Every structure is written in C-alpha cells, then in structure tokens.
Amino acid sequence: MSVASEMAQRLAREAEVVCRHYLPHGRREGRYWRVGDVHGTPGESLYVRLHGGAIGRWADAATGEHGDLLDLIGLNRGLGRLAEVLDEARVFLGSSRAPPEPRWEPPAPIGSPEAARRLFARSRPLAGTLAEAYLRNRGFTDVRKDGSLRFQPRCWYRDADDRLADGPALIAAVTGLDGGLTGVQRTWLDPSGRGKAAVPSPRRALGYLLGNGVRFGVARDVLAAGEGVETVLALRTALPVLPMVAALSAGHLAALRLPPTLRRLYVVRDNDAAGRRAAERLGNRAEALGIEALVLAPVLGDLNDDLLAFGQAALRAHLRAQLAPEDVARFWMGGDWRWGA
C-alpha cells in the first residue's frame, strides 16, 4: 500500500472530525457531511460519506469533482504537491482533537433504510394535508393518487444551533428497481403551505439513495428520469401515463440504475452546469447499454419553473416537440388539448 493510500485510510477513520475541521460551515445529515464546495462554502452540493464501505469518499454534484479525504484536504488548503498534502494530513492526525459531538440516535441507525421505512410508515396520505397544499402551490393539482408521496406532521431535524426540533414535512419514498423502499426525501414545509420551511437545509434525504429514486409508475421499455421530485411532477402533469423517476440530485441522476427491459430513456434536464453534465453522463450510459436516450429540456431553470411561468398547456406543447413520435400517441391522454395553445 502506498503512503498516500495509507494516509487516506487513516483520515477516513476520522471522517467526521476531518469534516468538522476543514469544512466547519457544513453539517452532518444522516450518513453524510454536506457543504457547498471543497473550500467549505455553506451549501449542500458536496457530500462526504461518514459511514459504510466508501467512508471518506466525497463528490461535488455541481462541479463533478470527487476523491478521498487526502484530495479534499489538498484542495481545501490550496496545496499543489502531494508531499505538502501528506505533511498537512500528518499534522492533523498527530494533533489532539475533540471527538465528534454526540448525536441523538433514533431506534433504527441514522441514515438506514430501516429508519426511512419507519418514517414513511408513520406518515399519512396527502389528501387534505399541508403537503397537498404546498404541492398545489407549486402547480400540481392532482397528487392524491401518487403513493410515493406522504405527509408527516412532526418530522425531526436539527436546527441552526444543532438542537433537535420537528416540523411538518413532505415525505417522498425512494425505491430500488425491485420496488423495495431504500430511503426517503424529507422536505420541511412552511405552515402556510406556500413554500419550504425556514430551517437549515429544508430538503434532506435519508437511507440508500445512489442508483435509486422516487418512482411514479412502473417502467418497462420507456422511462423518464429527472433530478428533483418537483421537476418530475411537472412532467407528470403533461404526461401522466409515462413512467418516471426522480433521482434527487444531479450526481444521483448520472448514477441512476436503469431497468434491464428499457429501450428508450427520456432524460429530464435541468438548465444548469450540473444538470447538463448529469444528463450527458446518464445519456451516455444508457446508449452504451443499447438504450435510446432523448433529452427533455426546459425553457427556464427546470420544468417546474416552466409550469409556473407558462402554464400546463404551454408546457405540454413544449414537451410534445421533444418526444419520439410513437410516444406521443402512446403516452398522451385527453382529447381537449390544442397543440400550440
């Protein structure tokens, strides 16, 4: 084993302590440390694994950067030579540091699929809830039939002072190709139903997410895949019969597991650098597997922005031009629509 590999392993054993020291403006969310970038800017596009076989590995969904904690330290400190990075790591590991702060633990391990399953089971259907009101305000008028979405009136989180608190949240089930629940996404809501709650990171995930997603319908030969739940729900207002999945982030979209029976994939692209990069990577993966990949691109930032700005009829007209001709007839519903309206 090389000196660098051995040092990276030693750092991984202290992953949370490393993160607290070099990325102090981030915060722990389940199995991950989330922060804006390698320099420690507040945000959540970069995540570091704190548990499991890939402990210490990190990736930035916005830039595509990734690596181990040795790489992270080098980028964080602006060190250009491996010898300098190793010296910095030795100083860090040799100094006396406080252990990670104690954390409240639920009955199931933090971040586990079992904890996610228990949360989803405790949540209620959307009908008549604050979550339904929130989704209606986002332009989605028919969400009661979506079994992947539920409402939890008291969903726990850590506030800005790291104290345990609770609030109402939209709960989205993350499932694998076999339909088994592997995680959930929690979106804390403002009591007015007009937006997300004013809490640190109001949208957080729990469980095993990589390769999985929030599913609407059962995919066989055709599937649409996008980043966010609300982006995919916007597509669902236009094409309610088309099976689709939300991967929850650009990085996870690029790594989405595809059904073995798939023949055509619609990649629902967000209009930013991370979205374009994720769409390209997923499309390339699909085509390497013999799957036709087509992009559904928005006019604005994402399809939900388009829905809110232009309305449902305009969104449908915009999407129709991007569909394969055979899918227009197959997945279209309703005879009242006037194209181009």
Secondary structure as UniProt FT lines:
FT   HELIX           3..13
FT   HELIX           15..22
FT   TURN            24..25
FT   STRAND          27..29
FT   TURN            30..31
FT   STRAND          32..35
FT   TURN            38..39
FT   STRAND          46..49
FT   TURN            53..56
FT   STRAND          58..60
FT   TURN            61..63
FT   STRAND          66..67
FT   HELIX           69..77
FT   HELIX           82..94
FT   TURN            110..111
FT   HELIX           113..122
FT   TURN            127..128
FT   HELIX           130..137
FT   TURN            138..139
FT   TURN            144..145
FT   TURN            147..148
FT   STRAND          149..158
FT   TURN            160..161
FT   STRAND          164..175
FT   TURN            177..178
FT   STRAND          181..189
FT   TURN            191..192
FT   STRAND          203..207
FT   TURN            210..211
FT   STRAND          213..216
FT   STRAND          222..226
FT   HELIX           229..238
FT   TURN            240..241
FT   STRAND          244..246
FT   HELIX           250..254
FT   TURN            260..261
FT   STRAND          264..268
FT   HELIX           273..288
FT   TURN            289..290
FT   STRAND          292..296
FT   HELIX           303..310
FT   HELIX           312..320
FT   TURN            321..322
FT   HELIX           325..331
FT   TURN            339..340
//
